[in-house]
Amino acid sequence: MTHYERMVKGLIYDPADPEIMKEQALYQEKLAAFKRLTPSDHKKKQKYMHEVFAECGDNCRIELPFRANWGGHHLHLGSGVYANFNLTLVDDGHIYVGDRVLFGPNVTVATANHPIDPELRSKGLQYNKNVYIGENVWIGAGAVIVPGVHIGKNSVIGAGSIVTRDIPEGVVAAGNPCRVMREISEKDRIFFYRDEKIDPEIL
């Protein structure tokens, strides 16, 4: 089994393998060109996202700068996804993002990990575990999502959270490590911030 095949299967592999590095370099070059685009280069941004990403739905928007190990080649976006500035993806493995997901600024989503054993780690080996983010999730600024995590649909991840385990649907979760604080309830249909009520005209 080649190291590329091991990478695809989520096994321990050598990311410095020449076959892997050759392919990865192609996407890094494309990403470098993407980073040079201006806010008005909307069509060029869309072209990149639909050509390079594993999947990209309609009406997706990523603010630059954007960083990704594989240029987003292992990123699966639904429709209506918005990513604020400085989204960082360690996309050696696959990242699945549902429709209408919002990323705050400075969010990191990582799929790559290294062995705990120091001898294996000293050889530069790693493995990847896919990340799954359900539809209509909001990930607050500065959050970090580690390999293998699943986040259920409609949930909110608080700013600065370190998400080390799965988060269920329909909850507000925050902290380090990130944990469920409460369920999203009818109260959230009435108040948008503390005791400030939602204006009915906006509904």
C-alpha positions as CSV (number, residue, x, y, z in Angstrom):
1,M,0.0,0.0,0.0
2,T,1.4,3.4,-1.0
3,H,1.5,6.3,1.5
4,Y,-1.1,8.1,-0.7
5,E,-3.4,5.1,-0.3
6,R,-2.7,5.0,3.5
7,M,-3.6,8.7,3.7
8,V,-6.9,8.2,1.9
9,K,-7.8,5.3,4.3
10,G,-7.1,7.4,7.4
11,L,-4.1,5.2,8.4
12,I,-0.7,6.4,9.6
13,Y,1.4,7.6,6.7
14,D,4.3,9.8,5.7
15,P,3.0,13.2,4.5
16,A,6.5,13.9,3.0
17,D,6.1,11.0,0.5
18,P,7.0,12.4,-3.0
19,E,3.7,11.3,-4.6
20,I,1.8,13.2,-1.9
21,M,4.0,16.3,-2.0
22,K,3.8,16.5,-5.8
23,E,0.0,16.6,-5.8
24,Q,-0.3,18.8,-2.7
25,A,2.1,21.3,-4.3
26,L,-0.3,21.7,-7.3
27,Y,-3.1,22.9,-5.0
28,Q,-0.8,25.1,-3.0
29,E,0.1,26.9,-6.2
30,K,-3.5,27.4,-7.0
31,L,-4.2,28.6,-3.5
32,A,-1.4,31.2,-3.8
33,A,-3.1,32.7,-6.8
34,F,-6.5,32.6,-5.0
35,K,-5.0,34.6,-2.1
36,R,-4.0,37.4,-4.5
37,L,-7.6,38.0,-5.6
38,T,-9.3,41.2,-4.5
39,P,-12.8,41.6,-3.0
40,S,-14.2,42.5,-6.4
41,D,-12.9,39.3,-8.0
42,H,-16.1,37.5,-7.2
43,K,-16.3,35.4,-10.3
44,K,-12.7,34.3,-10.0
45,K,-13.2,33.3,-6.4
46,Q,-16.3,31.2,-7.4
47,K,-14.3,29.6,-10.2
48,Y,-11.6,28.6,-7.8
49,M,-14.0,27.2,-5.2
50,H,-15.9,25.1,-7.8
51,E,-12.8,23.8,-9.5
52,V,-10.5,23.1,-6.5
53,F,-12.9,22.1,-3.6
54,A,-14.1,18.6,-3.5
55,E,-17.7,20.0,-3.5
56,C,-19.1,23.5,-3.5
57,G,-22.7,24.5,-3.4
58,D,-24.4,27.7,-4.5
59,N,-23.9,31.1,-2.9
60,C,-20.8,30.3,-0.9
61,R,-18.5,33.1,0.2
62,I,-15.0,33.0,1.7
63,E,-13.3,36.2,2.9
64,L,-9.5,36.3,2.3
65,P,-7.1,35.4,3.7
66,F,-7.9,31.7,3.5
67,R,-5.4,29.0,4.4
68,A,-5.6,25.3,3.7
69,N,-3.0,22.5,3.5
70,W,-4.5,21.2,0.3
71,G,-6.0,24.5,-0.9
72,G,-9.5,23.2,0.1
73,H,-9.2,20.2,-2.2
74,H,-10.7,18.0,0.5
75,L,-13.4,20.5,1.5
76,H,-17.0,19.7,0.9
77,L,-19.2,22.8,1.1
78,G,-23.0,22.8,1.0
79,S,-24.9,25.9,-0.2
80,G,-25.0,29.3,1.4
81,V,-21.8,28.8,3.5
82,Y,-20.0,32.0,4.7
83,A,-16.5,32.0,6.1
84,N,-15.1,35.2,7.6
85,F,-11.4,36.2,7.5
86,N,-8.6,33.8,8.3
87,L,-10.3,30.5,8.0
88,T,-7.6,27.9,8.4
89,L,-8.2,24.3,7.2
90,V,-5.8,21.5,7.9
91,D,-7.5,19.6,5.1
92,D,-5.2,16.6,4.7
93,G,-8.4,14.7,5.5
94,H,-11.9,15.6,4.4
95,I,-14.0,18.4,5.9
96,Y,-17.8,18.2,5.3
97,V,-19.8,21.4,5.8
98,G,-23.5,21.5,5.5
99,D,-25.7,24.2,4.0
100,R,-25.8,27.7,5.6
101,V,-22.9,27.2,8.0
102,L,-21.3,30.4,9.3
103,F,-17.6,30.6,10.3
104,G,-16.5,33.5,12.4
105,P,-13.0,35.0,11.9
106,N,-9.9,33.1,12.8
107,V,-11.5,29.6,12.9
108,T,-9.3,26.5,12.5
109,V,-10.6,23.1,11.4
110,A,-8.0,20.4,11.6
111,T,-8.2,16.8,10.3
112,A,-4.5,15.9,10.6
113,N,-3.0,14.5,13.8
114,H,0.3,12.9,14.9
115,P,1.0,9.8,16.9
116,I,1.5,10.1,20.7
117,D,4.4,7.8,20.6
118,P,7.5,10.0,20.3
119,E,9.5,7.6,18.2
120,L,6.7,7.4,15.5
121,R,6.2,11.2,15.8
122,S,9.9,11.8,15.2
123,K,9.6,10.1,11.9
124,G,7.2,12.8,10.7
125,L,4.3,10.4,10.5
126,Q,0.6,11.5,10.7
127,Y,-2.9,10.3,10.2
128,N,-6.2,12.1,9.3
129,K,-9.7,11.9,10.6
130,N,-12.5,13.6,8.8
131,V,-14.6,16.4,10.4
132,Y,-18.3,16.8,9.9
133,I,-20.2,20.1,10.5
134,G,-24.0,19.9,10.1
135,E,-26.2,22.4,8.3
136,N,-27.0,25.8,9.8
137,V,-24.2,25.6,12.4
138,W,-22.6,28.9,13.6
139,I,-19.0,28.6,14.6
140,G,-17.8,31.6,16.6
141,A,-14.6,33.5,16.2
142,G,-11.4,31.8,17.1
143,A,-12.9,28.4,17.6
144,V,-10.7,25.3,16.9
145,I,-12.2,22.0,15.8
146,V,-9.9,19.0,16.1
147,P,-9.8,15.8,14.0
148,G,-12.7,13.4,13.9
149,V,-15.3,15.8,15.4
150,H,-19.0,15.8,14.4
151,I,-21.1,18.9,15.1
152,G,-24.9,18.4,14.8
153,K,-27.1,20.7,12.7
154,N,-28.4,24.0,14.0
155,S,-25.9,24.2,16.9
156,V,-23.8,27.2,17.9
157,I,-20.1,26.9,18.9
158,G,-19.0,29.8,21.1
159,A,-16.1,32.0,20.3
160,G,-12.7,30.7,21.4
161,S,-14.0,27.2,21.9
162,I,-11.8,24.1,21.5
163,V,-14.0,21.4,20.1
164,T,-12.5,18.0,21.1
165,R,-15.6,15.8,21.0
166,D,-18.8,15.5,19.2
167,I,-21.5,18.2,19.7
168,P,-25.2,17.2,19.3
169,E,-27.9,19.0,17.3
170,G,-29.6,22.2,18.4
171,V,-27.4,23.3,21.3
172,V,-25.2,26.1,22.3
173,A,-21.7,24.8,23.2
174,A,-18.6,26.6,24.4
175,G,-15.4,26.4,26.4
176,N,-12.1,24.6,26.5
177,P,-12.8,21.8,26.1
178,C,-16.1,22.7,24.4
179,R,-19.2,21.4,26.2
180,V,-22.9,21.8,25.8
181,M,-24.2,24.8,27.8
182,R,-27.9,24.6,26.9
183,E,-30.4,23.6,24.3
184,I,-31.6,26.2,21.7
185,S,-35.2,27.0,22.9
186,E,-38.3,29.1,22.2
187,K,-36.7,31.9,24.2
188,D,-34.2,32.3,21.3
189,R,-37.1,33.1,19.0
190,I,-38.0,36.1,21.3
191,F,-34.6,37.5,22.4
192,F,-31.6,38.0,20.2
193,Y,-29.2,39.3,22.9
194,R,-29.8,38.9,26.7
195,D,-33.1,40.8,27.3
196,E,-33.3,42.5,23.9
197,K,-36.3,41.3,22.0
198,I,-36.3,40.5,18.2
199,D,-38.2,43.1,16.3
200,P,-41.2,41.4,14.6
201,E,-40.7,43.5,11.5
202,I,-37.4,41.5,10.7
203,L,-39.2,38.2,10.7
